[in-house]
Amino acid sequence: KKVSGSAFKYAKNYSLHHGTLLVDVNIGKMVSYLNVNKEKLLSKGISSVRSRVLNMHELDPNVTVESLSVALMKMFEKKHGSYTKIDLCETTMKDWDMKEFNTMFDQMKDWNWIF
């Protein structure tokens, strides 16, 4: 079963990535928000989204968003060395080409891009 999902887009000067980790999600509500093609699921041998996903909390009740965040940062540091947390703000974004970034951001918000 899946406990995560992600998407990636590479553009001329940017790479955008986002991911989700299901820690303790109300799966019933999540399924009601999704519009999944039933034929696509069946072609993968899956009867429903609900049967395909699992909360990490179900595997280990001690898992929380905070404990998972700490564990991910520790593993990143172990694999890649030290890191610096960067908060997005005007100071860190001043060198970005905001016109290009906003164009791409608007494209990804569009209904046709999402679905």
Sequence and secondary structure as in RCSB ss.txt:
>XXXX:A:sequence
KKVSGSAFKYAKNYSLHHGTLLVDVNIGKMVSYLNVNKEKLLSKGISSVRSRVLNMHELDPNVTVESLSVALMKM
FEKKHGSYTKIDLCETTMKDWDMKEFNTMFDQMKDWNWIF
>XXXX:A:secstr
 BSEEEEEEE SS EEEEEEE SS  HHHHHHH    HHHHHHTT S HHHHB  HHHH TT  HHHHHHHHHHH
HHHHH        SHHHHTTS HHHHHHHHHHHHSHHHH 
